[in-house]
Amino acid sequence: MTRRLIVRLLIFGGLLCVLGLYLTRPQQLPADALADHTPDATHGAVVYAAMGCASCHMAPKSEDQTVLSGGKSFVTDFGTFYAPNISSDVDHGIGGWSDLDIANAIVKGTSPGGQHYFPVFPYGSYLRAELSDVADLIAHLRQLPADPTPNREHDVSFPFNIRASLGGWKLLFLRDDWIITDTLTPQQERGRELVEALGHCGECHTPRNIFGGMKWDAWLAGAPIPGSKGRTPDIRPEKLQWSAGDIVAYLKTGLTPEYDSAGGEMVEVIANTSQLPDSDLEAIAAYLLMPALN
């Protein structure tokens, strides 16, 4: 009787493992996901700025936003990660990837080889992006110069280096719906797209649980800065207390209403947002001032 019970438990456990591996497998877009869109590289440059690609992927201490050789370090509670080379170099960058490979990386967090990417890459926000924007971004990336800098291995110890476990993390902590689901004006909708998806503002301004998942009930409430004693600010309207004009001016110039200047990582963020049209900056302001955020 005991032997039969053990066998049944082993079979049941095996079936659970198979089911778990199936549910947490790396996800990919359909093969024809980009087929209906004609890429616009000019608009892709705007998407590139909104998504802040250069902030993470240009070389450390570089100011050239077109050379995406990678190497910047990101210190987290789970290890130190290094931004990869995403230039058009075939050997060390993404020059040999298909458009679908790049799109899968951006919105699914899945590599061309079918592995999960670590969520230090903000696909948890990018998954809300329109595929037409992603296609335009890819067209822009194709126009940027190649750089042969090799990628650096992440410094992540066991068990956090087990990529297969990231499927469970995605299942538990990612959500592809909007954070703010109220009825919005067209301007607020554009602001939501920029803040919640392309601009991935919540990745830094929202606190996380012990597993690194965002606390959705504290959206944009500020969070500790990994590797330092500082915090990102609470940018909900009651705490920020800036006007729409203040927000637009800050995102364009880096100057606060008190004539202080942006510091830390926000310097690179401003380098990106300052390239956006005023209509997009005004849309971000309209979103950030919504009472629904309080």
C-alpha positions, 0 to 999 in steps of 0.5 A: 500500500505504501509503495503504491502511494509513493508511486502515485505521488511520484507520478502526480509530482511529475505531472505537476512539474510538466504542467509547471514547465508548460505554464512558465515556458518562454512566450513568443509572439505569433510568427506574423505579429509584425506582418501588417505594419510598414515600419517608420524609422522616423517615428521609431526615433521618437519611440527610441527616445521615449523608451530610453534605450540609450540610457541603459545600452550606450557605453558607460560615461559615453554621451553618444546615444547612437552607439549601443555597445552596452556594459553599464552595470545595474546593482540589484538585490539579486546581483549585478547585471550588465546591459548587453550590446544591442548595436547592429553588430552581427557577432556581438549585437543584434544585427543577426536577429530577425525583427521578430527576435527583437520584438520577442525580447522587448515585449515577451522578455524572451531571447532568440534562443528561447530563454527568459531574460532577467527582468532588469530589462523592463519588458514588464512595462514594454509588454503594454507597447503597441506592436506598431511602435515596436516595429518602428523602433526596430527600423530605427535600431537597424540604422544605428552603427555597429559596435564590436564590444563583447557582452559581459556576463551578469554577476548573479549567484544561485538560485537567482541565475536560474533562468527557467525560474523566471517563467514563474516570476513572470506568471506571478508578477507581470500584468499586461493590462493598464494600471489605470483603467479609468475612462481617460481623455485621448491626451491622458491615454497617450500619457498612460502609454508613455508612462506605463509602457514606453517610458517604463516610469514605474520600474523605478518609481514603484516599490517592489516586494521581496521577489522584485515584483511591483506593488501595483497598489503603490503605483508611482509611490517612490521606491528605494534605489538599489545599491544606494541609500536614496529613493526615487520620489513619489510622483503621484499628484498629491505628493509631487504638487507640480503643475502641468507646466512644471512637469513639462519644463522638467522633462524638457530642461531638467529644472524643477520649479525651485530651479534645482536640477535633475540628478542621478539617473534622471539626467539620462532620462531627461536627455531622452524626454527632452527629444520628445514633442511637446504634445507627448510631454503634455500628455505625460503631465496630464497622466501624472496629474490624474486624481486616480493616481492618488 
